[in-house]
């Protein structure tokens, strides 16, 4: 029997068909990958929200701010509060010592789409309040308020200094619209462990890195991806910067 080989034309046709099929499948696969990353991110934020609920229930409704000070000036950030055995220890790290390899030890604390952290500061952002007010709004939905109480007079003058949230206050309103933890970003595109309304340009903002949505854990415990167009209504707004899926996309918005 005479052996028949593919002609060059037939081979090119097969290659063209494979290229067309790949072109049709790759966008779908990429979208599925992005969806999976967003789901993973929301799951991590949900865990942070539930951890906060446990902490709040343990301490009669009180929750520390993103940045606090104890022992007359020693800084205590929110991630250390959850991870250290001498505090609540609700979310253990991969190391019992203070953490020098955040990419390994702090996987529960940063978005899989964001840049790999090289510092303990490159984590999910927590809402940071550093003003001397007691009735604070930093919201996705208007009318959401979370009571704040200042403790101490100065960071280096008291055993504890900070602005603490009170989840059981009768003055709270619609805390389901108050973003407590969120996908965050600061200069250079890395995540930052806190965000606030005073952030500007590319610094200390939330980041719509999941198909133009910001993944947020709210003060009532639920987590949700919020499209950037919903990030606040006047006069209460939250700043965001345009990193979508790790790439610069949207224009920076400095919401005053």
HUMOJO-V796297 format. One record per pair of residues at least 24 apart in sequence whose ideal C-beta (glycine too) atoms are under 10 Angstrom apart, sorted by the first residue. I is the first residue (numbers start at 1). J is the second residue. Records with the same first field share a line. If there is no record, write none. Layout:
I: J ; J
This chain:
30: 245
31: 211
33: 113 ; 245
34: 113 ; 209 ; 210 ; 211 ; 244 ; 245
35: 210 ; 211
36: 112
37: 111 ; 112 ; 113 ; 114 ; 209 ; 210 ; 215 ; 245 ; 246
38: 111 ; 112 ; 113 ; 183 ; 209 ; 210 ; 211 ; 213 ; 215 ; 225 ; 245
39: 112 ; 210 ; 215 ; 225
40: 111 ; 112 ; 113 ; 215
41: 110 ; 111 ; 112 ; 113 ; 114 ; 124 ; 183 ; 209 ; 210 ; 215 ; 223 ; 225
42: 111 ; 183 ; 210 ; 213 ; 215 ; 216 ; 217 ; 223 ; 224 ; 225
43: 108 ; 215 ; 223
44: 107 ; 108 ; 109 ; 110 ; 111 ; 112 ; 124 ; 181 ; 215 ; 217 ; 223
45: 108 ; 111 ; 124 ; 179 ; 180 ; 181 ; 182 ; 183 ; 215 ; 216 ; 217 ; 218 ; 222 ; 223 ; 224 ; 225
46: 181 ; 215 ; 217 ; 221 ; 222 ; 223 ; 224
47: 82 ; 90 ; 91 ; 108 ; 109 ; 181 ; 217 ; 223
48: 78 ; 79 ; 82 ; 90 ; 91 ; 108 ; 109 ; 123 ; 124 ; 126 ; 180 ; 181 ; 182 ; 217 ; 223
49: 180 ; 181 ; 216 ; 217 ; 218 ; 219 ; 220 ; 221 ; 222 ; 223
50: 90 ; 217 ; 221 ; 223
51: 81 ; 82 ; 88 ; 90 ; 91 ; 108 ; 181 ; 217
52: 78 ; 82 ; 90 ; 126 ; 165 ; 167 ; 180 ; 181 ; 217 ; 219 ; 221
53: 167 ; 219 ; 220 ; 221
54: 82 ; 88 ; 90 ; 91
55: 81 ; 82 ; 87 ; 88 ; 90 ; 167
56: 165 ; 166 ; 167 ; 168 ; 219 ; 221
57: 167 ; 168
58: 88 ; 90
59: 88 ; 164 ; 167
60: 166 ; 167 ; 168
61: 147 ; 164 ; 165 ; 166 ; 167 ; 168 ; 169 ; 172
62: 149 ; 151 ; 164 ; 165 ; 166 ; 167 ; 168 ; 169
63: 126 ; 146 ; 164 ; 165 ; 166 ; 167 ; 180 ; 219
64: 88 ; 126 ; 151 ; 160 ; 162 ; 163 ; 164 ; 165
65: 126 ; 127 ; 128 ; 129 ; 130 ; 148 ; 150 ; 151 ; 162 ; 163 ; 164 ; 165 ; 194
66: 125 ; 126 ; 127 ; 128 ; 129 ; 130 ; 162 ; 163 ; 180 ; 181 ; 192 ; 193 ; 194 ; 195 ; 196
67: 126 ; 128 ; 129 ; 130 ; 155 ; 162 ; 163 ; 193 ; 194
68: 151 ; 152 ; 155 ; 160 ; 161 ; 162 ; 163 ; 164
69: 152 ; 154 ; 155 ; 156 ; 157 ; 158 ; 159 ; 160 ; 161 ; 162
70: 152 ; 155 ; 158 ; 159 ; 160 ; 161 ; 162
71: 156 ; 158 ; 159 ; 160
72: 152 ; 154 ; 155 ; 156 ; 157 ; 158 ; 159 ; 160 ; 161
73: 154 ; 155 ; 156 ; 157 ; 158 ; 161
74: 155 ; 156
75: 155
76: 160 ; 161 ; 162
77: 120 ; 121 ; 123 ; 126 ; 128 ; 193 ; 194
78: 109 ; 123 ; 124 ; 125 ; 126 ; 127 ; 128 ; 180 ; 181 ; 193 ; 194
79: 106 ; 108 ; 109 ; 110 ; 120 ; 121 ; 123 ; 124 ; 126 ; 193
80: 120 ; 193
81: 126
82: 108 ; 109
83: 108 ; 109 ; 120
93: 120
109: 181 ; 191 ; 193
110: 183 ; 184 ; 190 ; 191 ; 193
111: 182 ; 183 ; 184 ; 185 ; 191 ; 207 ; 209 ; 210 ; 215 ; 246
112: 246
113: 183 ; 191 ; 207 ; 209 ; 210 ; 215 ; 243 ; 244 ; 245 ; 246 ; 247
114: 183 ; 184 ; 185 ; 189 ; 190 ; 191 ; 207 ; 209 ; 243 ; 245 ; 246
115: 185 ; 188 ; 189 ; 190 ; 191 ; 243 ; 246
116: 190 ; 191
117: 190 ; 191 ; 193
118: 190
119: 190 ; 191 ; 192 ; 193
120: 193
121: 186 ; 190 ; 191 ; 192 ; 193 ; 194
122: 184 ; 185 ; 186 ; 188 ; 190 ; 191 ; 192 ; 193
123: 181 ; 184 ; 190 ; 191 ; 192 ; 193 ; 194
124: 181 ; 182 ; 183 ; 184 ; 191 ; 192 ; 193 ; 194 ; 195 ; 215 ; 216 ; 217
125: 179 ; 180 ; 181 ; 182 ; 183 ; 184 ; 185 ; 186 ; 191 ; 192 ; 193 ; 194 ; 195 ; 196 ; 199 ; 204 ; 205 ; 206 ; 207 ; 216
126: 179 ; 180 ; 181 ; 182 ; 184 ; 192 ; 193 ; 194 ; 195 ; 196 ; 217
127: 165 ; 178 ; 179 ; 180 ; 181 ; 182 ; 194 ; 195 ; 196 ; 197 ; 206 ; 216 ; 219 ; 238
128: 163 ; 192 ; 193 ; 194 ; 195 ; 196 ; 197 ; 198 ; 199 ; 204
129: 162 ; 163 ; 164 ; 165 ; 194 ; 196 ; 197
130: 162 ; 163 ; 194 ; 196 ; 198
131: 163 ; 196 ; 197 ; 198
132: 163
133: 163
134: 163 ; 166 ; 169 ; 171
135: 169 ; 171 ; 172 ; 173
136: 163 ; 165 ; 178 ; 197 ; 236
137: 173 ; 174 ; 177 ; 178 ; 197 ; 232 ; 235 ; 236 ; 237 ; 238
138: 178 ; 179 ; 180 ; 195 ; 196 ; 197 ; 232 ; 236 ; 237 ; 238 ; 239
139: 173 ; 174 ; 175 ; 177 ; 178 ; 179 ; 197 ; 218 ; 219 ; 231 ; 232 ; 233 ; 236 ; 237 ; 238
140: 176 ; 177 ; 178 ; 179 ; 182 ; 206 ; 214 ; 216 ; 218 ; 224 ; 226 ; 230 ; 231 ; 232 ; 233 ; 236 ; 237 ; 238
141: 174 ; 176 ; 177 ; 178 ; 179 ; 218 ; 226 ; 230 ; 232 ; 233 ; 236
142: 174 ; 177 ; 232 ; 233 ; 234 ; 235 ; 236 ; 237
143: 173 ; 174 ; 177 ; 233 ; 236
144: 172 ; 173 ; 174 ; 175 ; 176 ; 177 ; 178 ; 179 ; 218 ; 219 ; 220 ; 236
145: 169 ; 171 ; 172 ; 173 ; 174 ; 175 ; 177 ; 178 ; 219 ; 236
146: 171 ; 172 ; 173 ; 174 ; 175 ; 177 ; 178 ; 180 ; 219
147: 171 ; 172 ; 173 ; 175
165: 219
167: 219 ; 220 ; 221
172: 219 ; 220
174: 218 ; 219 ; 220
175: 218 ; 219 ; 220 ; 221
176: 218 ; 219 ; 220 ; 221 ; 222 ; 224
177: 216 ; 218 ; 219 ; 220 ; 232 ; 236
178: 216 ; 218 ; 219 ; 220 ; 236
179: 206 ; 214 ; 216 ; 217 ; 218 ; 219 ; 224 ; 226 ; 231 ; 232 ; 238
180: 216 ; 217 ; 218 ; 219 ; 220 ; 221 ; 223
181: 206 ; 215 ; 216 ; 217 ; 218 ; 219 ; 223
182: 206 ; 207 ; 214 ; 215 ; 216 ; 217 ; 218 ; 223 ; 226 ; 231 ; 238 ; 240
183: 207 ; 208 ; 209 ; 210 ; 213 ; 214 ; 215 ; 216 ; 225 ; 226 ; 240 ; 243
184: 209 ; 214 ; 240 ; 241 ; 243
185: 209 ; 214 ; 240 ; 241 ; 242 ; 243 ; 252
186: 241
187: 241
189: 241 ; 243 ; 246 ; 247 ; 248
190: 243
191: 243
195: 238 ; 239 ; 240 ; 241
196: 238 ; 239
197: 232 ; 236 ; 237 ; 238 ; 239 ; 255 ; 256
198: 239 ; 256
199: 238 ; 239 ; 240 ; 241 ; 254 ; 255
200: 239 ; 241 ; 252 ; 254 ; 255 ; 256
201: 239 ; 241 ; 252 ; 253 ; 254
202: 239 ; 241 ; 242 ; 243 ; 248 ; 252 ; 254
203: 239 ; 241 ; 252 ; 254
204: 239 ; 241
205: 231 ; 238 ; 239 ; 240 ; 241 ; 242 ; 243 ; 252 ; 253 ; 254 ; 255
206: 231 ; 238 ; 239 ; 240 ; 241 ; 243
207: 240 ; 241 ; 242 ; 243 ; 244 ; 246 ; 250
208: 240 ; 241 ; 242 ; 243 ; 244 ; 245 ; 249 ; 250 ; 253
209: 241 ; 242 ; 243 ; 244 ; 245 ; 246 ; 247 ; 249 ; 250
210: 244 ; 245 ; 246
211: 244 ; 245 ; 249
212: 242 ; 244 ; 245 ; 249 ; 250
213: 244
214: 238 ; 240
228: 253
231: 255
